[in-house]
């Protein structure tokens, strides 16, 4: 049996007391969740990629869009990204469900 999700709109006072509409995140977190690979799989179709440059310690030193010749990733890289994205969704599910209750 599927659970019904309450889609009623909340008034502005209720919305302002919740999490902000946009929360800044780090490029490091974006990479760690597997979302960078997932997004780049799509962008590769058009010859684009989001590039993250890191130093020897893993610290992000640059993040930029670029043209690329790449078209996809290895099976191992793709599987690892899917696992990370799945874990990210599972960890955030309560928050994601709450967000759509507007």
Buried (B, 14 or more C-beta within 10 A) or exposed (E): EEEEEEEEEEEEEEEEEEEEEEEEEEBBEBBEBBBBBBBBBEBBEEEBBBEBEBEEEEEBEEBEEEEBEEEEBEEEEBEBBEEBBEEBEEEEEEEEEEEEEE
